[in-house]
C-alpha cells in the first residue's frame, strides 16, 4: 500500500469526510421541507406577526429551489465523494497514480462543487436568518420558538419542533464541506504542479540524452 503518498492519503481522508458531512446536508433538509414543513421551504419567507397575540402568519413561503438546491448539492457531493474515494483507494492499494487528464478532471470537478457548496451555504445561512428575523418578532429565541405552540396556530399543517436542529445541521454540513472541498481543490492544484514538474524533468532528461548522443542542437536564442 502506498503509505508514502501523503497527498493521496490526504485526498482519500478528505473525500471520506465529505461523504460523511453530505448526510448532514441532504437528510435534515429533506426531512424539514418534505415532512415537517409539508413541502414548504422556510428560507426567505414573506410573513407577519400579530403584535397582540404573537401569532405568525406566512403569506408566501420561500422558493422551493433554495431547499431543493441544498438537497441536490448534498446528494451530488455524496456520490462524487464515494466515487473518488473508491478510485483513489485503488490507486493507494496498488501504488499507482492517476494520469494528468484524470488529475485535471478532478481539479475541475472539485472547483465546480466548491462553488456550488459555497452558493448553497450562503443561501441557507441568509435564508434561515430571514426566517429567524420573522420568528423572533413572536418569540424570544428562534431556536426555541418551535416549542411555543401558541405562535403557530395559523400554521397547523407544519411541525416546527425540530427546524432549528435541522437547519443547524444543514449549515454545519455545508460550511464543513466547503472547507474540505477547498482543501481538495488545493490538493488538486498541488498534484497538477507535481505533474508539470515531472514533465519538465522528463523533457530535460530527454534533451540531455539527445545532446549526449549528438542528436540535439542547442537553439541560438
Secondary structure, DSSP 8 states (H G I E B T S, - for coil): --TT-HHHHHHHHHHHHHHHHHHHHHHHHHIIIIIITTT-EEEEEEEEE-TTT--EEEEEEE-HHHHHHHHHHHHHHHHHHHHHHHHHHHHHHHT----HHHHHHHHHHHHHHHHHHHHHHHHHHHHHHHHHHHHTTTSS-TTTGGG-GGGGTT-TT--GGGHHHHHHHHHHHHHHHHHHHHHHHHHHHHHHHHHHHHHHHHHHHHHHHHHHTT-------
